[in-house]
Amino acid sequence: MNPAWSILLFTALAGAAQGLVVVLAVAVLAGAVLPASLLVGGLGLSTVLLVVALVASFFHLGRPMQAWRAVLMWRTSWMSREVIVLPAFIALVAGWGALAAAGSQGVVATRLLPLAIILVAALLWYCTAMIYACLRFIQEWAHPVTIANYTLIGLASGLVLGGALAVVVGDAGFALKLGPWAIGATLLAWAVRGWSLHRNARLKPRSTLQSATGIRNPRLVQTAMGMTGGSFNTREFFHRATLAGMRHMKLAFQVLAFAVPVALVALALAGAAALPWLLAVPVQLAGVLAERWVFFAQARHPQNLYYQVVS
């Protein structure tokens, strides 16, 4: 598949925002006393990230002005369900932020909204992942590991972002508490994503030239892509990267999204320093964007048997 930058930004930014809000919600439910600057700042930052992600997603549409029609197929489409859940999640986060800014300590602000936000965040991760996991003909996506990847990478990003925000507002103690969780979540996300790479590399394609053409000759050879000029099929369903380029991207995202953030957070914990936390956020964001690119580019759409693959 040929990844669209709008979708890469949407999934990376929305996932990090969901992770950050879940971290704050769990902390509040656990009885942690968060300074107003951290709670309000975190909820405000999450709201901004979610809105930016939502705007970015519009650039993937052929007719952005008719985006509202996406909700009409909610009975059968996971994308329609995501379109419904995302604005609801933004409203919950913004509402909690408004109550926190007003200094509310009622049961709504300290119990009901945090719990609802955790549940809706999980639902949003599930809807986003199922857009791809439900596509049975793309074997790389059609597996529960897709749901695990979106959830774990979002949580890891949120924990790192939460630690960085804590040191910015001067709450080093909260950052120290988040550190081990950030390292653990990032390592777990790395392990699951690494297993998915291992699985995808060993998949046996269900569609072949023989099954597509009905010609059973085992030495069937394709000599052309089916057309000499470009088309929607050749632009949208193939990334044009070389095999060496794909290998480099797989290595790059594992280093940037997982290895370097873990090292930086460990360095921050060892020296009680703020700079490693601040560096971990942009490094991990770049790594998650690269991971999303590989996620889409590695998916082998059956139509590429006709338009891209030449023996």
KELO-359892 format. One record per residue (C-alpha): residue in three letters; x, y, z. Coordinates in nm, 3 decimals, decimal comma, m for minus. Layout:
BEGIN
<type=Ala | X=X | Y=Y | Z=Z> .
...
END
This chain:
BEGIN
<type=Met | X=0,000 | Y=0,000 | Z=0,000> .
<type=Asn | X=0,105 | Y=0,361 | Z=m0,053> .
<type=Pro | X=0,078 | Y=0,540 | Z=0,285> .
<type=Ala | X=m0,089 | Y=0,883 | Z=0,293> .
<type=Trp | X=0,082 | Y=1,136 | Z=0,520> .
<type=Ser | X=m0,255 | Y=1,251 | Z=0,651> .
<type=Ile | X=m0,327 | Y=0,904 | Z=0,790> .
<type=Leu | X=0,023 | Y=0,871 | Z=0,934> .
<type=Leu | X=m0,020 | Y=1,201 | Z=1,122> .
<type=Phe | X=m0,371 | Y=1,115 | Z=1,232> .
<type=Thr | X=m0,286 | Y=0,779 | Z=1,384> .
<type=Ala | X=0,041 | Y=0,897 | Z=1,543> .
<type=Leu | X=m0,095 | Y=1,218 | Z=1,699> .
<type=Ala | X=m0,431 | Y=1,076 | Z=1,804> .
<type=Gly | X=m0,264 | Y=0,770 | Z=1,957> .
<type=Ala | X=m0,024 | Y=0,983 | Z=2,164> .
<type=Ala | X=m0,308 | Y=1,208 | Z=2,280> .
<type=Gln | X=m0,517 | Y=0,907 | Z=2,382> .
<type=Gly | X=m0,222 | Y=0,765 | Z=2,572> .
<type=Leu | X=m0,158 | Y=1,091 | Z=2,756> .
<type=Val | X=m0,524 | Y=1,130 | Z=2,859> .
<type=Val | X=m0,540 | Y=0,769 | Z=2,978> .
<type=Val | X=m0,227 | Y=0,825 | Z=3,188> .
<type=Leu | X=m0,381 | Y=1,132 | Z=3,352> .
<type=Ala | X=m0,713 | Y=0,956 | Z=3,404> .
<type=Val | X=m0,552 | Y=0,651 | Z=3,567> .
<type=Ala | X=m0,343 | Y=0,878 | Z=3,791> .
<type=Val | X=m0,651 | Y=1,069 | Z=3,908> .
<type=Leu | X=m0,850 | Y=0,750 | Z=3,967> .
<type=Ala | X=m0,557 | Y=0,610 | Z=4,165> .
<type=Gly | X=m0,574 | Y=0,909 | Z=4,398> .
<type=Ala | X=m0,268 | Y=1,096 | Z=4,276> .
<type=Val | X=m0,274 | Y=1,469 | Z=4,348> .
<type=Leu | X=m0,174 | Y=1,633 | Z=4,020> .
<type=Pro | X=m0,092 | Y=2,003 | Z=4,003> .
<type=Ala | X=m0,343 | Y=2,205 | Z=3,804> .
<type=Ser | X=m0,075 | Y=2,304 | Z=3,556> .
<type=Leu | X=m0,006 | Y=1,937 | Z=3,474> .
<type=Leu | X=m0,367 | Y=1,822 | Z=3,457> .
<type=Val | X=m0,502 | Y=2,121 | Z=3,267> .
<type=Gly | X=m0,193 | Y=2,141 | Z=3,047> .
<type=Gly | X=m0,209 | Y=1,771 | Z=2,964> .
<type=Leu | X=m0,577 | Y=1,780 | Z=2,881> .
<type=Gly | X=m0,533 | Y=2,095 | Z=2,676> .
<type=Leu | X=m0,239 | Y=1,949 | Z=2,485> .
<type=Ser | X=m0,433 | Y=1,628 | Z=2,420> .
<type=Thr | X=m0,730 | Y=1,824 | Z=2,289> .
<type=Val | X=m0,506 | Y=2,018 | Z=2,051> .
<type=Leu | X=m0,337 | Y=1,700 | Z=1,927> .
<type=Leu | X=m0,672 | Y=1,532 | Z=1,871> .
<type=Val | X=m0,809 | Y=1,830 | Z=1,677> .
<type=Val | X=m0,493 | Y=1,850 | Z=1,464> .
<type=Ala | X=m0,520 | Y=1,475 | Z=1,397> .
<type=Leu | X=m0,885 | Y=1,514 | Z=1,299> .
<type=Val | X=m0,802 | Y=1,798 | Z=1,060> .
<type=Ala | X=m0,516 | Y=1,595 | Z=0,910> .
<type=Ser | X=m0,753 | Y=1,306 | Z=0,841> .
<type=Phe | X=m0,966 | Y=1,530 | Z=0,618> .
<type=Phe | X=m0,681 | Y=1,557 | Z=0,367> .
<type=His | X=m0,717 | Y=1,186 | Z=0,295> .
<type=Leu | X=m1,071 | Y=1,234 | Z=0,167> .
<type=Gly | X=m1,152 | Y=1,288 | Z=m0,199> .
<type=Arg | X=m1,426 | Y=1,537 | Z=m0,103> .
<type=Pro | X=m1,353 | Y=1,682 | Z=0,243> .
<type=Met | X=m1,670 | Y=1,893 | Z=0,239> .
<type=Gln | X=m1,875 | Y=1,573 | Z=0,241> .
<type=Ala | X=m1,687 | Y=1,419 | Z=0,535> .
<type=Trp | X=m2,006 | Y=1,414 | Z=0,741> .
<type=Arg | X=m2,135 | Y=1,133 | Z=0,519> .
<type=Ala | X=m1,877 | Y=0,901 | Z=0,676> .
<type=Val | X=m2,106 | Y=0,851 | Z=0,977> .
<type=Leu | X=m2,389 | Y=0,709 | Z=0,769> .
<type=Met | X=m2,245 | Y=0,357 | Z=0,747> .
<type=Trp | X=m2,191 | Y=0,308 | Z=1,122> .
<type=Arg | X=m2,374 | Y=m0,027 | Z=1,118> .
<type=Thr | X=m2,112 | Y=m0,195 | Z=0,899> .
<type=Ser | X=m1,807 | Y=0,036 | Z=0,873> .
<type=Trp | X=m1,538 | Y=0,063 | Z=1,138> .
<type=Met | X=m1,428 | Y=0,393 | Z=0,987> .
<type=Ser | X=m1,778 | Y=0,533 | Z=1,039> .
<type=Arg | X=m1,766 | Y=0,419 | Z=1,400> .
<type=Glu | X=m1,428 | Y=0,585 | Z=1,443> .
<type=Val | X=m1,570 | Y=0,907 | Z=1,297> .
<type=Ile | X=m1,844 | Y=0,898 | Z=1,563> .
<type=Val | X=m1,623 | Y=0,801 | Z=1,859> .
<type=Leu | X=m1,342 | Y=1,052 | Z=1,790> .
<type=Pro | X=m1,550 | Y=1,374 | Z=1,828> .
<type=Ala | X=m1,716 | Y=1,223 | Z=2,138> .
<type=Phe | X=m1,371 | Y=1,157 | Z=2,284> .
<type=Ile | X=m1,256 | Y=1,511 | Z=2,204> .
<type=Ala | X=m1,566 | Y=1,649 | Z=2,375> .
<type=Leu | X=m1,500 | Y=1,440 | Z=2,688> .
<type=Val | X=m1,136 | Y=1,548 | Z=2,707> .
<type=Ala | X=m1,220 | Y=1,915 | Z=2,649> .
<type=Gly | X=m1,500 | Y=1,895 | Z=2,908> .
<type=Trp | X=m1,272 | Y=1,742 | Z=3,168> .
<type=Gly | X=m1,012 | Y=2,007 | Z=3,092> .
<type=Ala | X=m1,269 | Y=2,283 | Z=3,145> .
<type=Leu | X=m1,373 | Y=2,137 | Z=3,481> .
<type=Ala | X=m1,011 | Y=2,096 | Z=3,586> .
<type=Ala | X=m0,936 | Y=2,457 | Z=3,490> .
<type=Ala | X=m1,230 | Y=2,567 | Z=3,703> .
<type=Gly | X=m1,087 | Y=2,374 | Z=3,998> .
<type=Ser | X=m1,374 | Y=2,128 | Z=4,023> .
<type=Gln | X=m1,318 | Y=1,845 | Z=4,271> .
<type=Gly | X=m1,659 | Y=1,682 | Z=4,235> .
<type=Val | X=m1,730 | Y=1,321 | Z=4,153> .
<type=Val | X=m1,780 | Y=1,406 | Z=3,786> .
<type=Ala | X=m1,431 | Y=1,554 | Z=3,748> .
<type=Thr | X=m1,250 | Y=1,302 | Z=3,968> .
<type=Arg | X=m1,434 | Y=0,978 | Z=3,894> .
<type=Leu | X=m1,696 | Y=0,972 | Z=3,619> .
<type=Leu | X=m1,511 | Y=1,164 | Z=3,346> .
<type=Pro | X=m1,174 | Y=0,990 | Z=3,397> .
<type=Leu | X=m1,341 | Y=0,648 | Z=3,387> .
<type=Ala | X=m1,548 | Y=0,738 | Z=3,080> .
<type=Ile | X=m1,239 | Y=0,874 | Z=2,904> .
<type=Ile | X=m1,044 | Y=0,551 | Z=2,961> .
<type=Leu | X=m1,330 | Y=0,345 | Z=2,818> .
<type=Val | X=m1,383 | Y=0,571 | Z=2,516> .
<type=Ala | X=m1,007 | Y=0,588 | Z=2,449> .
<type=Ala | X=m0,997 | Y=0,207 | Z=2,440> .
<type=Leu | X=m1,297 | Y=0,205 | Z=2,208> .
<type=Leu | X=m1,131 | Y=0,458 | Z=1,978> .
<type=Trp | X=m0,812 | Y=0,252 | Z=1,959> .
<type=Tyr | X=m1,022 | Y=m0,052 | Z=1,879> .
<type=Cys | X=m1,222 | Y=0,123 | Z=1,606> .
<type=Thr | X=m0,907 | Y=0,266 | Z=1,444> .
<type=Ala | X=m0,727 | Y=m0,068 | Z=1,445> .
<type=Met | X=m1,030 | Y=m0,261 | Z=1,322> .
<type=Ile | X=m1,047 | Y=m0,046 | Z=1,008> .
<type=Tyr | X=m0,743 | Y=m0,247 | Z=0,899> .
<type=Ala | X=m0,775 | Y=m0,568 | Z=1,101> .
<type=Cys | X=m1,115 | Y=m0,644 | Z=0,944> .
<type=Leu | X=m0,968 | Y=m0,657 | Z=0,591> .
<type=Arg | X=m0,928 | Y=m1,033 | Z=0,551> .
<type=Phe | X=m0,763 | Y=m1,011 | Z=0,211> .
<type=Ile | X=m0,467 | Y=m0,816 | Z=0,355> .
<type=Gln | X=m0,300 | Y=m1,080 | Z=0,570> .
<type=Glu | X=m0,053 | Y=m0,841 | Z=0,733> .
<type=Trp | X=m0,342 | Y=m0,653 | Z=0,897> .
<type=Ala | X=m0,605 | Y=m0,922 | Z=0,954> .
<type=His | X=m0,487 | Y=m1,026 | Z=1,300> .
<type=Pro | X=m0,550 | Y=m0,921 | Z=1,663> .
<type=Val | X=m0,188 | Y=m0,801 | Z=1,683> .
<type=Thr | X=m0,297 | Y=m0,495 | Z=1,483> .
<type=Ile | X=m0,524 | Y=m0,391 | Z=1,771> .
<type=Ala | X=m0,247 | Y=m0,458 | Z=2,022> .
<type=Asn | X=0,001 | Y=m0,250 | Z=1,823> .
<type=Tyr | X=m0,222 | Y=0,056 | Z=1,802> .
<type=Thr | X=m0,306 | Y=0,039 | Z=2,172> .
<type=Leu | X=0,043 | Y=m0,030 | Z=2,308> .
<type=Ile | X=0,222 | Y=0,223 | Z=2,089> .
<type=Gly | X=m0,037 | Y=0,485 | Z=2,186> .
<type=Leu | X=0,011 | Y=0,410 | Z=2,556> .
<type=Ala | X=0,390 | Y=0,418 | Z=2,525> .
<type=Ser | X=0,375 | Y=0,753 | Z=2,342> .
<type=Gly | X=0,136 | Y=0,892 | Z=2,603> .
<type=Leu | X=0,359 | Y=0,789 | Z=2,893> .
<type=Val | X=0,667 | Y=0,949 | Z=2,737> .
<type=Leu | X=0,469 | Y=1,263 | Z=2,656> .
<type=Gly | X=0,329 | Y=1,270 | Z=3,009> .
<type=Gly | X=0,676 | Y=1,249 | Z=3,161> .
<type=Ala | X=0,803 | Y=1,530 | Z=2,939> .
<type=Leu | X=0,504 | Y=1,747 | Z=3,027> .
<type=Ala | X=0,559 | Y=1,681 | Z=3,397> .
<type=Val | X=0,918 | Y=1,807 | Z=3,389> .
<type=Val | X=0,809 | Y=2,113 | Z=3,187> .
<type=Val | X=0,557 | Y=2,217 | Z=3,455> .
<type=Gly | X=0,804 | Y=2,138 | Z=3,733> .
<type=Asp | X=0,656 | Y=1,814 | Z=3,869> .
<type=Ala | X=0,968 | Y=1,598 | Z=3,858> .
<type=Gly | X=0,817 | Y=1,354 | Z=4,106> .
<type=Phe | X=0,538 | Y=1,256 | Z=3,869> .
<type=Ala | X=0,790 | Y=1,213 | Z=3,588> .
<type=Leu | X=0,993 | Y=0,978 | Z=3,808> .
<type=Lys | X=0,681 | Y=0,771 | Z=3,875> .
<type=Leu | X=0,598 | Y=0,754 | Z=3,504> .
<type=Gly | X=0,952 | Y=0,660 | Z=3,400> .
<type=Pro | X=0,941 | Y=0,285 | Z=3,475> .
<type=Trp | X=0,594 | Y=0,260 | Z=3,324> .
<type=Ala | X=0,710 | Y=0,442 | Z=3,010> .
<type=Ile | X=1,006 | Y=0,207 | Z=2,972> .
<type=Gly | X=0,793 | Y=m0,102 | Z=3,035> .
<type=Ala | X=0,518 | Y=0,002 | Z=2,793> .
<type=Thr | X=0,769 | Y=0,094 | Z=2,523> .
<type=Leu | X=0,952 | Y=m0,238 | Z=2,557> .
<type=Leu | X=0,623 | Y=m0,428 | Z=2,547> .
<type=Ala | X=0,511 | Y=m0,235 | Z=2,239> .
<type=Trp | X=0,848 | Y=m0,312 | Z=2,077> .
<type=Ala | X=0,816 | Y=m0,683 | Z=2,154> .
<type=Val | X=0,466 | Y=m0,704 | Z=2,008> .
<type=Arg | X=0,558 | Y=m0,499 | Z=1,701> .
<type=Gly | X=0,870 | Y=m0,707 | Z=1,651> .
<type=Trp | X=0,662 | Y=m1,025 | Z=1,663> .
<type=Ser | X=0,425 | Y=m0,880 | Z=1,401> .
<type=Leu | X=0,721 | Y=m0,808 | Z=1,173> .
<type=His | X=0,837 | Y=m1,167 | Z=1,222> .
<type=Arg | X=0,486 | Y=m1,296 | Z=1,145> .
<type=Asn | X=0,440 | Y=m1,079 | Z=0,836> .
<type=Ala | X=0,775 | Y=m1,182 | Z=0,690> .
<type=Arg | X=0,665 | Y=m1,546 | Z=0,696> .
<type=Leu | X=0,316 | Y=m1,511 | Z=0,556> .
<type=Lys | X=0,235 | Y=m1,721 | Z=0,252> .
<type=Pro | X=0,029 | Y=m1,513 | Z=0,006> .
<type=Arg | X=m0,315 | Y=m1,657 | Z=m0,058> .
<type=Ser | X=m0,333 | Y=m1,504 | Z=m0,406> .
<type=Thr | X=m0,081 | Y=m1,594 | Z=m0,674> .
<type=Leu | X=m0,052 | Y=m1,548 | Z=m1,047> .
<type=Gln | X=m0,176 | Y=m1,902 | Z=m1,086> .
<type=Ser | X=m0,488 | Y=m1,852 | Z=m0,872> .
<type=Ala | X=m0,557 | Y=m1,514 | Z=m1,032> .
<type=Thr | X=m0,535 | Y=m1,635 | Z=m1,392> .
<type=Gly | X=m0,649 | Y=m1,994 | Z=m1,351> .
<type=Ile | X=m0,330 | Y=m2,113 | Z=m1,524> .
<type=Arg | X=m0,178 | Y=m2,391 | Z=m1,313> .
<type=Asn | X=0,166 | Y=m2,389 | Z=m1,471> .
<type=Pro | X=0,416 | Y=m2,356 | Z=m1,182> .
<type=Arg | X=0,654 | Y=m2,156 | Z=m1,402> .
<type=Leu | X=0,407 | Y=m1,881 | Z=m1,492> .
<type=Val | X=0,597 | Y=m1,552 | Z=m1,540> .
<type=Gln | X=0,458 | Y=m1,199 | Z=m1,542> .
<type=Thr | X=0,637 | Y=m0,971 | Z=m1,791> .
<type=Ala | X=0,437 | Y=m0,646 | Z=m1,768> .
<type=Met | X=0,236 | Y=m0,445 | Z=m1,514> .
<type=Gly | X=m0,076 | Y=m0,441 | Z=m1,729> .
<type=Met | X=m0,034 | Y=m0,085 | Z=m1,850> .
<type=Thr | X=0,242 | Y=0,148 | Z=m1,962> .
<type=Gly | X=0,115 | Y=0,468 | Z=m1,796> .
<type=Gly | X=0,028 | Y=0,554 | Z=m1,438> .
<type=Ser | X=m0,319 | Y=0,511 | Z=m1,291> .
<type=Phe | X=m0,501 | Y=0,516 | Z=m0,959> .
<type=Asn | X=m0,400 | Y=0,154 | Z=m0,904> .
<type=Thr | X=m0,029 | Y=0,217 | Z=m0,958> .
<type=Arg | X=m0,029 | Y=0,531 | Z=m0,741> .
<type=Glu | X=m0,242 | Y=0,432 | Z=m0,443> .
<type=Phe | X=m0,159 | Y=0,066 | Z=m0,383> .
<type=Phe | X=0,219 | Y=0,055 | Z=m0,414> .
<type=His | X=0,481 | Y=0,254 | Z=m0,222> .
<type=Arg | X=0,762 | Y=0,226 | Z=m0,481> .
<type=Ala | X=1,025 | Y=0,167 | Z=m0,212> .
<type=Thr | X=1,298 | Y=m0,088 | Z=m0,279> .
<type=Leu | X=1,346 | Y=m0,395 | Z=m0,063> .
<type=Ala | X=1,659 | Y=m0,233 | Z=0,082> .
<type=Gly | X=1,458 | Y=0,080 | Z=0,160> .
<type=Met | X=1,194 | Y=m0,126 | Z=0,341> .
<type=Arg | X=1,461 | Y=m0,297 | Z=0,551> .
<type=His | X=1,611 | Y=0,040 | Z=0,645> .
<type=Met | X=1,271 | Y=0,178 | Z=0,744> .
<type=Lys | X=1,198 | Y=m0,126 | Z=0,964> .
<type=Leu | X=1,528 | Y=m0,076 | Z=1,143> .
<type=Ala | X=1,481 | Y=0,302 | Z=1,168> .
<type=Phe | X=1,140 | Y=0,288 | Z=1,330> .
<type=Gln | X=1,251 | Y=0,030 | Z=1,586> .
<type=Val | X=1,545 | Y=0,249 | Z=1,684> .
<type=Leu | X=1,353 | Y=0,577 | Z=1,693> .
<type=Ala | X=1,017 | Y=0,461 | Z=1,832> .
<type=Phe | X=1,147 | Y=0,215 | Z=2,090> .
<type=Ala | X=1,523 | Y=0,184 | Z=2,152> .
<type=Val | X=1,617 | Y=0,552 | Z=2,177> .
<type=Pro | X=1,314 | Y=0,658 | Z=2,388> .
<type=Val | X=1,385 | Y=0,375 | Z=2,634> .
<type=Ala | X=1,749 | Y=0,484 | Z=2,658> .
<type=Leu | X=1,655 | Y=0,850 | Z=2,704> .
<type=Val | X=1,396 | Y=0,780 | Z=2,973> .
<type=Ala | X=1,643 | Y=0,554 | Z=3,155> .
<type=Leu | X=1,899 | Y=0,835 | Z=3,135> .
<type=Ala | X=1,645 | Y=1,080 | Z=3,271> .
<type=Leu | X=1,567 | Y=0,852 | Z=3,565> .
<type=Ala | X=1,934 | Y=0,791 | Z=3,640> .
<type=Gly | X=2,025 | Y=1,159 | Z=3,650> .
<type=Ala | X=1,687 | Y=1,317 | Z=3,736> .
<type=Ala | X=1,733 | Y=1,529 | Z=3,423> .
<type=Ala | X=1,469 | Y=1,703 | Z=3,214> .
<type=Leu | X=1,646 | Y=1,718 | Z=2,877> .
<type=Pro | X=1,626 | Y=1,342 | Z=2,799> .
<type=Trp | X=1,250 | Y=1,353 | Z=2,856> .
<type=Leu | X=1,216 | Y=1,646 | Z=2,617> .
<type=Leu | X=1,430 | Y=1,475 | Z=2,354> .
<type=Ala | X=1,237 | Y=1,149 | Z=2,380> .
<type=Val | X=0,911 | Y=1,305 | Z=2,259> .
<type=Pro | X=1,016 | Y=1,422 | Z=1,908> .
<type=Val | X=1,239 | Y=1,117 | Z=1,858> .
<type=Gln | X=0,954 | Y=0,883 | Z=1,941> .
<type=Leu | X=0,709 | Y=1,078 | Z=1,725> .
<type=Ala | X=0,944 | Y=1,043 | Z=1,428> .
<type=Gly | X=0,975 | Y=0,672 | Z=1,502> .
<type=Val | X=0,599 | Y=0,621 | Z=1,528> .
<type=Leu | X=0,549 | Y=0,800 | Z=1,195> .
<type=Ala | X=0,806 | Y=0,565 | Z=1,040> .
<type=Glu | X=0,635 | Y=0,267 | Z=1,206> .
<type=Arg | X=0,300 | Y=0,372 | Z=1,061> .
<type=Trp | X=0,461 | Y=0,407 | Z=0,717> .
<type=Val | X=0,593 | Y=0,051 | Z=0,739> .
<type=Phe | X=0,257 | Y=m0,073 | Z=0,868> .
<type=Phe | X=0,085 | Y=0,050 | Z=0,553> .
<type=Ala | X=0,368 | Y=m0,010 | Z=0,305> .
<type=Gln | X=0,421 | Y=m0,370 | Z=0,417> .
<type=Ala | X=0,060 | Y=m0,460 | Z=0,341> .
<type=Arg | X=0,052 | Y=m0,653 | Z=0,014> .
<type=His | X=m0,268 | Y=m0,571 | Z=m0,169> .
<type=Pro | X=m0,367 | Y=m0,852 | Z=m0,410> .
<type=Gln | X=m0,416 | Y=m0,604 | Z=m0,695> .
<type=Asn | X=m0,040 | Y=m0,551 | Z=m0,705> .
<type=Leu | X=m0,010 | Y=m0,893 | Z=m0,865> .
<type=Tyr | X=m0,141 | Y=m0,728 | Z=m1,182> .
<type=Tyr | X=0,000 | Y=m0,376 | Z=m1,169> .
<type=Gln | X=0,331 | Y=m0,378 | Z=m0,982> .
<type=Val | X=0,499 | Y=m0,716 | Z=m0,940> .
<type=Val | X=0,702 | Y=m0,824 | Z=m1,240> .
<type=Ser | X=0,889 | Y=m1,153 | Z=m1,218> .
END
